[in-house]
Amino acid sequence: MRKNLLIVFSIIFSVGFAQRSIIRQFSETFANVAEKVNPAVVTISTDKIIKIDHFQNQYPFNRFFGWDRDLDQDREFRTKALGSGVIIDAHKGYIVTNNHVVEDMDKITVKLMDKRTFEATVVGSDPKSDLAVLQIEGDDLTEVEIGDSDKLRVGEWVLAIGSPFSDNLSHTVTAGIISAMGRSDIISRQNYEDFIQIDAAINPGNSGGALVNLNGELIGINTAIATGGYDRSNRGVGFAIPANMVNKVMNDLINKGYVVRGWLGVAIQEIDDSYAKALDLDSRDGALISNVASASPADNAGLITGDVILEFNDISINNSSHLKNVVSSAEPGKRYKVDIIRDGRRKSIYVKLGELPDEPQLAFMRTEKSSSLGLTVQDLDNSLRSHYGLSSQEHGVVVTEVNRDSEAYLAGIREGDLITRVGTDNVRNADEFKDLIRTSSRKNTVLLLIKRDDVSRFYALEIDS
């Protein structure tokens, strides 16, 4: 009996000792990571001078109370802000941070852990990803190793390092886990968002700081927090830009001065239950094409409105935001396989990507020039409706150009006319107009119903075969 009790006590002691040993090792891992990464994390202080013209005009009640001395002069106010950053190239002094930390600032000061300070210059910035690259000139800098954020798993332990609230709290280290991956539409649908969600405490001032794994590798840049309304403090929901996106944007800004993004040329939307039922889809994953820009890579490859993109370059697409991020990170000029569902059947289409234009939305203002008719038509939008005095209830395509030597001009068709039908078919957009003209060309004659000043009239035009 005594022997058995000794065995039981021995087992309990061994288990307890093993648990304490694991906890000690865990704690040492955190401390080792903090020691390794902290010197590469910096505090960023920014200054901006705001000028207000004629101070008394802004506050005229001052004159009533006699507080009018020097109020005719312009006044200047200095604003200060705080953020964090991470040294990613010690030799060249490159620092990555959030764009919103340094955007439109007059002066940017970087403070290291050893209390040295440097004035930084902006190498490049990208508001769409909320990233910016700074540069300082200094010796004995420490850089962080960049990890592969595609290998992250929900539940992994991470550390967040930055300067919350004040530079007196610089190099604050907090711990948590990865709560979710691929979060989007957090800040703006117009941005490129693929956030890592974490529960490690981050607060104002942490923006631009490091998110690292237990190997001490940078796996994200802390960017935003979700709060309960007006409260700006942490509620256990933070977001970081994944390292692979950071690496791509950073290299483009350094090497090219701007971010190169792939462009497919489609407008896309989410697939909800109603769309899935209407399209006879088994899954809600993928992205539904709602529009194809004329002469875009998608148009040239044969993608059409109503196609559902399931995979891009063998990457399964979760939703429209996911597709936008995957395409934007792909290389323009290369050919990629796109798996779609069309009319209930799965097929593969190969697309040669273009480079994202400065104003991609303009590509969807489609025009169709009919050389046989000598006129150009364009899809209606708010701008064209306003320009030509067309109401929101009117539908069709608007004539934006007419060749003076064409039969259309001789027949009396003018810029601003609204084409509502071709033959017996209603016209809704420039693509339909093109298809209907092509069909009519077999008969060598086309009948157009044109509306001008609330009066509709048919025009019969001959088409060159």
C-alpha positions as CSV (number, residue, x, y, z in Angstrom):
1,M,0.0,0.0,0.0
2,R,2.8,2.4,1.0
3,K,4.6,1.6,-2.3
4,N,1.5,2.4,-4.3
5,L,1.0,5.7,-2.6
6,L,4.7,6.6,-3.3
7,I,4.1,5.8,-7.0
8,V,0.9,8.0,-7.1
9,F,2.7,10.9,-5.4
10,S,5.6,10.5,-7.7
11,I,3.3,10.7,-10.8
12,I,1.6,13.8,-9.4
13,F,4.9,15.5,-8.7
14,S,6.2,14.6,-12.2
15,V,3.1,15.9,-13.9
16,G,3.2,19.2,-11.9
17,F,6.9,19.6,-12.6
18,A,6.3,19.0,-16.3
19,Q,3.5,21.6,-16.4
20,R,5.6,24.2,-14.7
21,S,8.4,23.4,-17.1
22,I,6.1,23.9,-20.1
23,I,4.8,27.2,-18.7
24,R,8.4,28.3,-18.1
25,Q,9.4,27.4,-21.6
26,F,6.3,29.2,-23.0
27,S,7.2,32.3,-21.0
28,E,10.8,32.2,-22.1
29,T,9.7,32.0,-25.7
30,F,7.6,35.2,-25.4
31,A,10.5,37.0,-23.7
32,N,13.0,35.8,-26.3
33,V,10.8,37.0,-29.2
34,A,10.3,40.4,-27.5
35,E,14.1,40.8,-27.1
36,K,14.7,39.8,-30.7
37,V,12.1,42.0,-32.3
38,N,11.9,45.1,-30.1
39,P,15.0,46.8,-31.4
40,A,13.5,46.7,-34.9
41,V,10.2,48.4,-33.8
42,V,10.2,52.2,-33.9
43,T,8.0,55.0,-32.6
44,I,6.9,57.5,-35.2
45,S,5.9,61.1,-34.3
46,T,4.4,63.4,-36.9
47,D,3.9,67.1,-37.1
48,K,1.6,69.1,-39.3
49,I,1.0,72.9,-39.4
50,I,-2.6,73.9,-40.1
51,K,-3.2,77.5,-41.2
52,I,-6.5,79.4,-40.6
53,D,-7.0,82.6,-42.6
54,H,-8.2,85.7,-40.8
55,F,-8.9,84.3,-37.4
56,Q,-11.5,86.8,-36.5
57,N,-13.7,85.8,-39.5
58,Q,-13.8,82.3,-38.1
59,Y,-14.9,83.6,-34.6
60,P,-16.6,87.0,-35.1
61,F,-17.9,87.0,-31.5
62,N,-14.4,87.8,-30.4
63,R,-14.7,91.4,-31.7
64,F,-18.0,91.8,-29.7
65,F,-16.1,91.0,-26.5
66,G,-13.1,93.1,-27.4
67,W,-10.8,90.1,-28.0
68,D,-9.7,91.4,-31.4
69,R,-6.0,92.0,-30.9
70,D,-4.0,90.5,-33.8
71,L,-7.1,88.7,-35.1
72,D,-6.6,90.1,-38.6
73,Q,-3.5,87.9,-38.9
74,D,-3.5,84.3,-40.1
75,R,-3.1,81.8,-37.4
76,E,-1.1,78.6,-37.4
77,F,-1.8,75.5,-35.3
78,R,0.6,72.6,-34.9
79,T,-1.0,69.1,-34.7
80,K,0.9,66.0,-33.5
81,A,0.2,62.3,-34.0
82,L,1.8,59.1,-32.9
83,G,2.3,55.7,-34.6
84,S,4.7,52.8,-34.9
85,G,6.8,51.3,-37.6
86,V,9.1,48.3,-38.3
87,I,12.7,48.4,-39.7
88,I,12.7,45.9,-42.6
89,D,16.1,46.8,-44.1
90,A,18.8,47.9,-41.6
91,H,21.4,48.6,-44.3
92,K,19.2,51.0,-46.3
93,G,17.2,52.3,-43.3
94,Y,13.8,51.3,-44.7
95,I,10.8,51.3,-42.3
96,V,7.3,50.1,-43.1
97,T,4.3,51.7,-41.4
98,N,0.7,52.6,-42.1
99,N,-0.1,55.2,-44.7
100,H,-2.6,56.9,-42.3
101,V,0.2,57.4,-39.8
102,V,2.3,59.6,-42.1
103,E,0.0,60.9,-44.8
104,D,0.2,64.6,-45.5
105,M,2.5,65.3,-42.6
106,D,5.1,68.1,-42.6
107,K,7.6,66.4,-40.4
108,I,8.2,62.7,-39.5
109,T,10.5,61.7,-36.6
110,V,11.5,58.2,-35.9
111,K,12.7,57.1,-32.4
112,L,14.5,53.9,-31.8
113,M,14.5,51.7,-28.7
114,D,18.0,53.0,-27.8
115,K,16.4,56.5,-27.8
116,R,18.2,57.7,-30.9
117,T,15.9,59.9,-33.1
118,F,16.0,60.5,-36.9
119,E,14.1,62.6,-39.3
120,A,12.5,60.3,-41.9
121,T,11.5,60.8,-45.5
122,V,8.6,59.0,-47.3
123,V,9.9,56.7,-50.0
124,G,6.4,55.8,-51.2
125,S,2.9,55.3,-49.9
126,D,-0.2,53.3,-51.0
127,P,-3.5,54.5,-49.5
128,K,-5.4,51.5,-51.0
129,S,-3.5,49.1,-48.8
130,D,-2.8,51.7,-46.0
131,L,1.0,51.1,-46.2
132,A,3.9,53.5,-46.5
133,V,7.7,53.1,-46.6
134,L,10.0,55.5,-44.8
135,Q,13.8,55.9,-44.8
136,I,16.2,57.1,-42.2
137,E,20.0,57.4,-42.3
138,G,21.6,55.6,-39.3
139,D,24.1,53.0,-38.3
140,D,23.7,49.9,-36.2
141,L,20.1,49.4,-37.1
142,T,18.2,46.2,-36.4
143,E,15.8,44.7,-39.0
144,V,13.1,42.1,-38.5
145,E,12.8,38.9,-40.5
146,I,9.7,38.7,-42.7
147,G,7.7,35.5,-42.4
148,D,5.2,33.8,-44.7
149,S,1.7,34.9,-43.7
150,D,0.1,32.4,-46.0
151,K,1.2,29.6,-43.6
152,L,-0.6,31.1,-40.6
153,R,-3.3,29.2,-38.8
154,V,-6.2,30.4,-36.7
155,G,-5.4,29.8,-33.0
156,E,-1.6,30.5,-33.4
157,W,0.0,32.6,-30.7
158,V,1.2,36.1,-31.8
159,L,2.8,39.1,-30.2
160,A,1.9,42.7,-31.1
161,I,4.6,45.4,-30.5
162,G,4.1,49.2,-30.7
163,S,3.6,52.5,-29.0
164,P,0.0,52.8,-27.7
165,F,-1.2,56.2,-26.6
166,S,2.2,57.8,-25.9
167,D,5.9,57.5,-26.7
168,N,6.4,56.9,-23.0
169,L,4.7,53.6,-23.6
170,S,6.9,52.7,-26.6
171,H,7.7,49.0,-27.3
172,T,4.7,47.7,-25.5
173,V,4.4,44.0,-26.0
174,T,1.0,42.2,-25.9
175,A,0.1,38.6,-26.6
176,G,-2.9,36.9,-28.1
177,I,-3.9,34.5,-30.8
178,I,-5.0,34.7,-34.4
179,S,-8.8,34.9,-34.3
180,A,-9.5,34.8,-38.0
181,M,-7.9,35.2,-41.4
182,G,-9.0,37.0,-44.6
183,R,-11.1,39.7,-43.0
184,S,-12.3,42.3,-45.5
185,D,-14.6,45.3,-45.8
186,I,-13.4,46.5,-42.4
187,I,-12.3,50.0,-43.3
188,S,-13.5,50.5,-46.9
189,R,-14.7,48.3,-49.7
190,Q,-12.6,50.5,-52.0
191,N,-9.4,49.3,-50.3
192,Y,-7.4,46.1,-50.6
193,E,-8.1,44.4,-47.3
194,D,-7.1,40.9,-46.3
195,F,-6.7,41.4,-42.6
196,I,-5.4,39.0,-39.9
197,Q,-7.8,39.3,-37.0
198,I,-6.1,39.1,-33.5
199,D,-7.2,39.4,-29.9
200,A,-3.8,40.8,-28.7
201,A,-4.4,44.2,-27.2
202,I,-3.6,47.0,-29.7
203,N,-4.6,50.7,-29.2
204,P,-4.2,54.0,-30.9
205,G,-0.5,54.5,-31.5
206,N,0.0,50.8,-32.3
207,S,-0.8,51.5,-36.0
208,G,2.2,50.5,-38.1
209,G,3.7,48.3,-35.4
210,A,4.8,44.7,-35.7
211,L,2.7,41.5,-35.4
212,V,5.1,38.6,-35.0
213,N,4.9,34.8,-34.6
214,L,6.8,32.8,-31.9
215,N,9.7,32.5,-34.3
216,G,10.2,36.3,-34.1
217,E,9.1,36.7,-37.8
218,L,7.0,39.6,-38.9
219,I,3.7,38.2,-40.1
220,G,1.7,41.4,-40.1
221,I,1.5,45.2,-39.6
222,N,-1.0,46.2,-37.0
223,T,-3.5,48.6,-38.5
224,A,-7.0,48.9,-37.0
225,I,-9.1,48.0,-34.0
226,A,-12.8,47.4,-33.6
227,T,-14.4,49.3,-30.7
228,G,-17.8,49.4,-29.2
229,G,-18.8,52.8,-30.6
230,Y,-17.2,56.0,-29.4
231,D,-14.7,54.2,-27.2
232,R,-11.3,54.2,-28.9
233,S,-9.7,51.6,-26.6
234,N,-9.1,48.0,-27.4
235,R,-12.0,45.5,-27.2
236,G,-10.0,42.4,-28.1
237,V,-10.6,42.7,-31.9
238,G,-7.6,44.0,-33.8
239,F,-6.6,43.8,-37.5
240,A,-3.2,43.5,-39.1
241,I,-2.1,43.6,-42.8
242,P,-0.6,40.2,-43.7
243,A,3.2,40.1,-44.3
244,N,2.9,38.8,-47.8
245,M,0.8,41.8,-48.9
246,V,3.2,44.1,-47.0
247,N,6.2,42.6,-48.8
248,K,4.7,43.0,-52.2
249,V,3.5,46.6,-51.6
250,M,6.8,47.5,-50.0
251,N,9.0,46.2,-52.8
252,D,6.9,47.9,-55.4
253,L,7.1,51.2,-53.6
254,I,10.8,50.9,-53.2
255,N,11.6,49.7,-56.7
256,K,8.9,51.4,-58.8
257,G,7.5,54.2,-56.7
258,Y,4.0,52.9,-57.0
259,V,2.2,49.6,-56.5
260,V,1.7,47.4,-59.6
261,R,-1.6,45.5,-59.4
262,G,-3.1,43.0,-61.8
263,W,-6.4,43.9,-63.5
264,L,-9.1,41.6,-64.8
265,G,-11.7,44.2,-65.7
266,V,-14.8,42.9,-64.1
267,A,-17.3,44.2,-61.6
268,I,-18.1,41.5,-59.0
269,Q,-20.5,40.9,-56.2
270,E,-21.2,38.4,-53.4
271,I,-23.2,35.3,-53.9
272,D,-26.1,35.1,-51.4
273,D,-28.8,32.4,-51.1
274,S,-31.1,34.0,-53.7
275,Y,-28.3,34.3,-56.3
276,A,-27.1,30.7,-55.5
277,K,-30.6,29.4,-56.0
278,A,-31.2,31.4,-59.2
279,L,-27.9,30.2,-60.6
280,D,-28.3,26.6,-59.3
281,L,-25.1,26.7,-57.3
282,D,-24.2,24.2,-54.6
283,S,-21.9,26.7,-52.7
284,R,-22.0,30.3,-51.8
285,D,-18.2,30.6,-52.5
286,G,-16.9,32.5,-55.5
287,A,-17.6,35.8,-57.1
288,L,-20.4,36.8,-59.4
289,I,-19.5,38.9,-62.4
290,S,-22.0,41.8,-62.7
291,N,-20.2,43.7,-65.4
292,V,-17.3,43.3,-67.8
293,A,-15.3,46.3,-69.0
294,S,-15.2,46.6,-72.7
295,A,-11.8,45.6,-74.2
296,S,-10.6,44.5,-70.8
297,P,-8.5,41.3,-70.2
298,A,-11.8,39.6,-69.1
299,D,-13.6,40.8,-72.2
300,N,-10.8,39.7,-74.5
301,A,-10.7,36.3,-72.8
302,G,-14.5,35.7,-73.2
303,L,-15.7,36.2,-69.6
304,I,-19.3,37.5,-69.6
305,T,-21.8,39.0,-67.1
306,G,-23.3,36.2,-65.1
307,D,-20.2,34.0,-64.9
308,V,-19.3,32.9,-61.4
309,I,-15.6,32.8,-60.7
310,L,-14.7,29.8,-58.5
311,E,-10.9,29.6,-58.9
312,F,-8.2,31.9,-60.0
313,N,-4.8,30.3,-60.7
314,D,-5.9,27.2,-58.8
315,I,-6.8,29.4,-55.7
316,S,-10.3,28.7,-54.5
317,I,-12.2,32.1,-54.3
318,N,-14.1,32.7,-51.1
319,N,-15.9,35.9,-52.0
320,S,-15.6,39.0,-54.1
321,S,-13.0,40.7,-51.8
322,H,-10.9,37.6,-51.9
323,L,-10.9,37.6,-55.7
324,K,-9.9,41.3,-55.8
325,N,-6.9,40.7,-53.5
326,V,-5.8,37.6,-55.4
327,V,-6.0,39.3,-58.8
328,S,-4.3,42.5,-57.6
329,S,-1.3,40.5,-56.3
330,A,-1.0,38.6,-59.6
331,E,1.6,39.8,-62.2
332,P,0.3,41.8,-65.2
333,G,1.1,40.4,-68.6
334,K,1.0,36.8,-67.4
335,R,-1.6,34.2,-68.4
336,Y,-3.8,32.8,-65.6
337,K,-6.4,30.0,-65.5
338,V,-9.8,31.1,-64.3
339,D,-12.4,28.4,-63.4
340,I,-16.0,29.6,-63.8
341,I,-19.5,28.3,-63.8
342,R,-21.6,29.4,-66.8
343,D,-25.1,28.1,-67.5
344,G,-24.6,25.4,-64.8
345,R,-21.4,24.0,-66.4
346,R,-17.9,24.4,-65.1
347,K,-15.2,25.5,-67.5
348,S,-11.7,27.0,-67.6
349,I,-10.8,30.2,-69.3
350,Y,-7.3,31.6,-69.7
351,V,-6.9,35.3,-69.1
352,K,-3.8,37.5,-69.8
353,L,-4.0,40.1,-67.0
354,G,-3.5,43.8,-67.5
355,E,-2.2,46.4,-65.2
356,L,-4.7,48.2,-63.0
357,P,-5.4,51.6,-64.5
358,D,-5.4,54.8,-62.4
359,E,-9.1,55.1,-62.7
360,P,-10.5,51.6,-63.4
361,Q,-14.1,52.7,-63.0
362,L,-13.8,54.6,-66.2
363,A,-13.3,51.3,-68.1
364,F,-16.9,50.4,-67.3
365,M,-18.2,53.6,-69.0
366,R,-18.4,51.5,-72.1
367,T,-18.5,53.0,-75.6
368,E,-19.3,51.2,-78.8
369,K,-18.2,52.8,-82.0
370,S,-20.1,51.6,-85.1
371,S,-17.9,52.2,-88.1
372,S,-20.7,51.1,-90.4
373,L,-23.1,53.7,-89.0
374,G,-20.6,56.4,-88.2
375,L,-21.7,57.0,-84.6
376,T,-20.5,56.2,-81.1
377,V,-22.8,55.3,-78.2
378,Q,-22.1,55.0,-74.5
379,D,-23.8,53.4,-71.5
380,L,-25.9,55.8,-69.4
381,D,-24.6,56.9,-66.1
382,N,-25.4,59.9,-63.8
383,S,-22.8,62.1,-65.4
384,L,-24.1,61.5,-69.0
385,R,-27.7,61.9,-67.8
386,S,-26.9,65.2,-66.3
387,H,-24.8,66.3,-69.3
388,Y,-27.5,65.5,-71.9
389,G,-30.5,66.3,-69.7
390,L,-31.8,62.7,-69.5
391,S,-33.9,61.5,-66.6
392,S,-33.2,58.5,-64.5
393,Q,-36.3,56.8,-65.9
394,E,-35.0,56.8,-69.4
395,H,-33.1,53.7,-70.7
396,G,-30.9,52.9,-73.7
397,V,-27.6,54.2,-75.0
398,V,-26.7,57.8,-75.7
399,V,-25.0,59.0,-78.9
400,T,-21.8,60.7,-77.9
401,E,-20.3,61.3,-81.3
402,V,-21.5,61.3,-84.9
403,N,-19.3,61.4,-88.0
404,R,-20.5,64.4,-90.2
405,D,-19.9,62.4,-93.3
406,S,-21.9,59.4,-92.2
407,E,-25.4,58.3,-93.2
408,A,-26.4,58.6,-89.5
409,Y,-25.6,62.3,-89.6
410,L,-27.2,62.9,-93.0
411,A,-30.4,61.1,-91.6
412,G,-30.5,63.6,-88.7
413,I,-29.0,61.7,-85.8
414,R,-27.1,64.0,-83.4
415,E,-25.0,63.8,-80.3
416,G,-27.2,63.5,-77.2
417,D,-29.9,61.4,-78.9
418,L,-31.0,58.4,-76.9
419,I,-31.2,55.0,-78.8
420,T,-33.9,52.9,-77.1
421,R,-34.4,50.1,-79.7
422,V,-32.7,48.4,-82.6
423,G,-35.3,46.9,-84.8
424,T,-37.9,45.3,-82.4
425,D,-35.4,44.8,-79.5
426,N,-34.9,47.1,-76.6
427,V,-31.4,48.3,-76.0
428,R,-30.0,48.4,-72.4
429,N,-26.3,48.9,-72.9
430,A,-23.5,49.3,-75.4
431,D,-22.8,45.6,-75.6
432,E,-26.4,44.9,-76.6
433,F,-26.3,47.6,-79.2
434,K,-23.1,46.1,-80.7
435,D,-24.7,42.6,-80.9
436,L,-28.0,43.9,-82.4
437,I,-26.1,46.0,-85.0
438,R,-24.1,42.9,-85.9
439,T,-27.2,40.8,-86.4
440,S,-28.9,43.5,-88.4
441,S,-25.9,43.8,-90.7
442,R,-27.0,40.6,-92.4
443,K,-30.1,42.5,-93.8
444,N,-28.0,45.5,-94.8
445,T,-30.5,47.8,-93.1
446,V,-31.0,48.7,-89.4
447,L,-34.0,50.4,-87.8
448,L,-33.2,52.6,-84.8
449,L,-35.8,54.1,-82.4
450,I,-34.3,57.4,-81.2
451,K,-35.7,59.7,-78.5
452,R,-35.0,63.4,-78.4
453,D,-36.7,66.0,-76.3
454,D,-39.4,63.5,-75.2
455,V,-40.2,62.6,-78.8
456,S,-39.4,59.2,-80.3
457,R,-38.8,58.6,-84.0
458,F,-37.6,55.6,-86.1
459,Y,-34.5,56.0,-88.4
460,A,-33.8,53.4,-91.1
461,L,-30.1,53.3,-92.0
462,E,-28.2,51.3,-94.6
463,I,-25.2,49.3,-93.3
464,D,-22.1,48.7,-95.3
465,S,-21.6,45.0,-95.7
